[in-house]
Amino acid sequence: MTENLRPAPRPLGGLDPAEFLRTYWHKQPLLIRGAVPDILGRLSPHRLMALACRDDVESRLVRSSRGRWQLEHGPFDLQRLTQLPARGWSLLVSGVDHHLPYAARLLQRFDFVPYARLDDVMVSLAPPGGGVGPHFDSYDVFLIQGLGSRRWEIAAQDDLELVEDAPLRILKRFTPQQSWVLEPGDMLYLPPRYAHNGVALTPCMTWSVGFRAPSHQEIAAAFLDHLHDRLDLDGRYADPDLSVPSHPAELPAAMIERLGRVIAGIRWQRRDVIDFLGLYLSEPKPQVFFRPPRRPLSLQRFAERAQAKGVSLDARTRLLFHGRTFYINGERVPAAPGQYRTLVALADARRLGPQALPAGVLPLLHAWYQQGYLHIG
């Protein structure tokens, strides 16, 4: 691996990742001063506002006045955003890692958590006093201060009742137990369902690294949809021993028994679960679109350029694997002979340095390049 491909330091200070996962992950908050010292100046408020005006970016504007909350979804008009008042609002932009290379690299610093759990980088912008109210998240989150300073108050409270009819999940009651002021580069980790409230003390940008934590209901429903697309049951309902019913409107007991056995006979294997998770967790979000090259290189020219400059996955691409099967953007790709080692390296590092790519993997990487899943350099 070449010098420029060495990963940036993980944002845990001097804490070993294994110790963090053992002691803090899912268990208790952690404040790390100076965790991401290079974050200041990576994104300006104006550029974040410009992202919020794009139709391929998920954005929200939260406004508060006298205890009343309003929520609007983007895309927004840039002139309107630049003329927002001096207080009382927060602009939230999700998926910044899809559009800002630094944010994509920042996300990779959290590779001590499996990529299957990583979600995205959201950045919030607020004037002094701005925030989204006391709330809790159902997932782990790292809150990194970018611009300005913000006071965070947190509480491990069991009372998670929400304000009725509010457009946001605002806690009805919040009693802070700890409080810190975060400056640029500081980071606060919070486990799921930990109540917190952040208030900007100066013009403020906060970067949030969030993780996927789908509900069991969501996973089960998606898995049943997955099975539905793959079911192939023979036969059709028949009742040759039908007798005259006492009540024609009553469900026949024999029908319940016969069809119950059909339904109970539906089975799935571990391989079905693995395939489902690979496809489900690599599926891009609805607002994600890939942009193929306007003048794609031939296979030979692609190989030459890759040898000279390397290749990297598009920031939107999700590439996961299990065993010798890879999952890229909701597609299943079994590794052919000569592909496995290169694909594992690409999936883990999300890029390959300048090198002569093995002939067995070149056509596949070239196809992904033509789809916009990866790029030269």
N, C-alpha and C positions, 0 to 999 in steps of 0.2 A: 504494500500500500504506500502511495506516495505521501510526501510531507503534508500537502494541502488537504489530504483526506483524513488526517487525524481528528478524532472527535473532540469537541470542546469539553471542558471539565463539567462533570455533573453538578447540578445546583444544590448540593447537600453540604457545602462547606467541607469540613474535615470528617463528616459522618460517613461511615461505610454504608453502601446501599443495603447490604444484608441486615445490618443493625437497624437502619431506618425501617425496613419492612417488618422486622421482628418486633420493634418497640413502638413505632408510631403508626404505621399504615393501618387504617381502619380502627385505630385505637385512641389516639390522643393528638392534639395539635402540636405543631412545632414551628417556631420562629427562627429563621436563619438570616442574620444580617449579612448584606453583601453577597448574597447567593448568586446573583446574576449581574456582575459589575459592568458588563458591556451593554446593558439594555438601554441606557439613556441615549436619546437622540436617534434611535433606530426607526421611529415612526412619529411623524408630526401630527398634531391635531387636524390640520387641514387635509393631510393624506388619508387619515382615518375617516373624516367626513366624506371625502371623495369616494372611498370604498362603500360607505353607507348609501350612496346614490346609485350603485350598480344593481341591476336586476338579478345578477347571479351571486349576490352576497346577501346573507341573512342579517338584518339589522333591526334594532328596536330603539325607540325614543321613549324614555320614561320621564314623566313630568309630575311634580308634586307641588301642592299649594294648600296650606291650612289643613293638612291631614288627609287631603284627597289626592288620589293617584290616577294618572292617565297613562295609557300605553298605546303607542302607534307602531306599526310595522312598516319597514322600508319597502322599496327604495324611496329615498327622500330627495328633495330639491336642495342642491348645494347652497344656493343663496339663502334659503330659509335657515339651514343649519348654521351658517356663519352669522346670522342675525338673531340667534337665540339669546334670551335674557342672561343677565349676569349671575343668576341663581336659579335653583329649582329644577334642574334637569340632569339626565344622564343619557348618553348615547352608547349603545352596546352593539358591537359588531362581531359576529361569529365567523369562524373559519378564516381568520386572518392568515393562518399558515398556508392557505391555498394561494395567496396573492402576494405575500411578502416573504422572500427567501429567508430572511433572518428568523422570522417566526417559525418557518418549517424546520430550520436548524435547531431552534430553541426546543421545539417539541421532541426532537431526537435526543436531547440531553436527558430526557426522562426514560431512556431505554432500559432502566432497571425495573420497569413495569412492562409486561408484554404489550406489543403493538396492538394486539387484539383488544386491549382495554383502553388504549389512547383514543380520545375523541378529537378535540381541536383546541386552538388558541383563540380565546375571545378577548377583545380589548374594549375597555370602557373609558369614556371621556366624560369628565364632569367639571363644572366650575366649583368654587368654594361652597361648601354646604351640600353639594350634590351627592346623591346615593340612590339606592333602590329600596331602602327600608330594611328593617330586620327580617331575616328570612333564613331558610336552611336549604341545602342542596341534598339530593338523594344519591350523590356520588362524591368521590374524593375530589379535592380541588387544591391546586397550588396558586396562590394569589401573589403576583410579583409586581412590585411598584416600578413603574416606568418613569413617568414625568410627575414632578411635584410630590406632595405628601398626602397620606390618607390615614385617618384614625380607624382602626379596627377594634370593635368590641365583640367578644365571643362569650358563649355560655353553653354548658352541657346540660341543657334543661329538657325535662320530659314533656313539658307543656308545649306542644307544637300546633295548637289551634290557630287557624288562620282568620284574618279579617274577612268577613262575609262580603260578597259582591265586589271585592277589589279585583282589578285586572291582573294583579300580580299576587304571588304567594307571600303576603305580608303577615308576619306573626302578630297575633292579637296582643300578646303580652311578651315582653322581652326584658330580662333582668341580667345585665352584663356581669360577668364574673372576672374577666381579664380584659385588658385594653393595652394596645400598642400603637405608636405612630410609625408607619413605614415610610422610609425614604427610598429614592431610586436605587434599585438593585436588591432591596430587602424582599424576603419571601416568607409567606405564612402558609403552612399546610394545614388543611382542615379535613377531618374524616367526614363521612356521610352523616347527615342529620344533625350536624353541629350548628347551633344557632349563631348567626353573625350579622353584624351591621357595619358597613364601611361608609365613612363620611369624608369627603374631600376637604382638606384644610387649605389647599391652594389649587389653582388649575391643575388637574390631575388626570393621569392615565394609568390604569391598572390592567395588567395582563393576567388572564386566568387560563391555566392549563387544566382542562377538565377530562374526565374519564367516563367511559361508557359503563352504565350500570342498568341495563334493561330490566324491567320488571319480569317476574316469572310468567305473568299473564301474557305479556308481549312476546316473550320467547316461545311459550307454548302455542300461541295463536300463529306465529310465524312458522313454527315447525310443522304444524298441521297443514298450513298452506303448502309448505315444501313437500310433505307427503302426498297431498292431493295431486300435485303435478306429476307424481311418479307412481301412483297407484294403478294397478292393472288387474282388476278382479274379474274372474270369469263367472259366467252364470247369470241368471235372472230369476227374480222371485217367482215361485210357483206354489200352488196349493191344490194338488190333485185330490187330496182327501177332504176337501171343503165340505162342511155341513151347513144346514140352514141355521142362521143365527137367531137367538132369542131377541136380541136387540141389534138391528142392522147398523146403528150408529156407534156401537161399542167396538173399540179396537180388538180384533181377534187375538186370543191368547197364543194361538199357534203362530200368527204373524210376528208377534213380539218375540217369541222364542226363536224362530228361524232367523229373523234379521238380527236379533241380538247375537247369535252365534257368528254371523257374517262379520259384524262389527268387531266382536271380541277376537276374531281371527286375524285382524290387522296387526302386523308385527313390523318392527324395525330393528336394525342392527346398529352396532357401534359405528360402522362405516357410514350409515345414514346420518347419525348425529354429527360426526366429524364433517361430512360434506355440507350439511346444513349450516354449521357454525362457520365454516370457511367461506361459504357463499354469502351468508347473512352479515358477517362481520367485515367482509371486504366490500360489500355493496356501497357505492358512493351515495351521499345524501342527494335528495331530489334536485337541489339547485346546482349541483355540480355538473359541469359540461367539459368534455375534453376537446382540445383544439388540435386536430391533425396538422402536420406541416403542409403549407400551401404547395411547396414543390418538394415532395419527398425524395430522398436520396435513393439511388439504386442499392441493392444489397451489397455490391462490391464497394461503392463509395461509402456506404454506411460503415462497413467493416474498417475501411481506411481511416475514417474520421474517428471512430470509436477507439482504434488503436492509438491515435494521436492525442485525443482529448478525453477519452473515457465517456461513460454514459451515466445518467442519473434519472431516477424515477420522477415523474411529474409530482408536484406537491400534493395534487389531489388523489394520486394513486394509492390504493391500499393493496399491499402484497403480503400475504400470509402463507404459511405452509404447514403441513403435517405429514411426516414421513416423506414420501416422494411425490406427494400431490401438492400443487400450488394453487392459490386462489388469488386472482387479481381482478379487482373491481367487479366482483360478483360473477366471475367466470372460473370454471374448474380447469386446471391445466396439469395433467400428469406429466412428470418429468421423464423425458426420453433419455436413453443412454447418452452420456456425455454432457448432460445439461445440469445435473443435480448440484454439483459443487458451485458452479457459477451462479445459479439461481438462488441458492442459500446465501451466498455472499452479497448478492444484490438485495435480497429481501432484508437482511440484517442491517447493512450499511446504507441501503437505499441509493447506492451509487457504486460504480466500478471505476477504478483509476485507469489511466491510459495503459492499454495492454492489447495484445492480440487475442481476440475472443475465440474460444474453441469453435470449430466449424459446426459442431452439433447443436450449439445454442444460438448461433448467428441468425438463422431464419426466424426463430421465435422472437428474439429481441428486435429484429427488424420489423416484424409484424406489430409488436407493441409500439415501436417508434411511429409506424404509419397510423396507428390509432390515437396517438397523442399520449400514450401511457408513460413513455419515457423520452428523454431528449439526449442529444449529443452534448458532452461537456458537463 
